[in-house]
Amino acid sequence: MPERVISLAKRGRGRLAYAGAFTPPLLDPEVEEPGLIAGPNGKAAKKRYNVYRNNVTVSLVKALADTFPATRRIVGEDFFRAMARIHVRQTPPTSPLLFEYGRGFADFIENFEHARTLPYLADVARIERAWLDAYHAADTGPLKPDALAAIPPEKLSQATFTAHPAARVVRSRFPAVTIFALNRQDGPVGRLETADPEDGLVTRPELEVIVRRLPPGGAAFLEGLMAGKPLGEAVVAALEDDERFVPAANIAGMLEAGAFTAVAVSEG
């Protein structure tokens, strides 16, 4: 093997070893600074490393605060930052894009001992994560009502739909959609008038992300269509989920919301 290839291989292993020692302590102040880091003239750089370590944690906590403003408002600034800091230490980022960070934050909240008195909090966080994902989703035009109207009635039950890249369904045993809305607006938080479970549809058919509260059976209906079920099967699933489900109203609602981009009917 040529000496240059051997040299490059050794250099590559050295960089991996350095990264392996440098990275793990970044998110855990209990772990001692790596001894291999050095500053100018070979001096120890522990102080500089600790400054960098603190900046990494602060930036990730800020990313969570920006992604989950309603969650932060509900629990308060101090509680949120303490909770976020614990999450950061347990869950390092896997992407260089900060808006990608926090996908597991709602699940973390659900199991966070100090948030158990707010059982709806995790679902509010799930709506906020869905809101951000919808915001960054690909642009595409929503399905036009005319496309659905053009399908012969006898074939309508076999129609399948393509979900809009921004469309997301969030289900909750709590009035999470209302709580989300109350805490995402400016000014004083209004009074919560309901304790009923709420499912939400998050879409961005144009430039603005919209969160809608779904009617009974609506979540099961949309989840079925998004999973590729034909319209007829999705209606049956929705009625099994909630007997109050109204097919016509929900079909009109999904078109108005821009939850889908295309419809097709199998020739078979």
Buried (B, 14 or more C-beta within 10 A) or exposed (E): EEEEEEEEEEEEEEEEEEEEBBEEBBBBBEEEBBEEBEEEEEEEBBEBBEEBBEEBBEEBBEBBBEBBBBBBBBBEEEBBBBBBBEBBBEBBBEEEEBEBBBBEBBBBBBEBEEBEEBEBBBBBBBBBBBBBBBBEBEEEEBBBEEBBEEBEEEEBBBBBBBBBBBBBBBBBEBBBBBBBBBBBEEEEEEEEEEEEBBBBBBBBBEEEBBBBBBBBBBBBBBBBBBEEBBBBBBBBBBBEBBEEBBBEEBBEBBBEBBBBBBBEBEEE
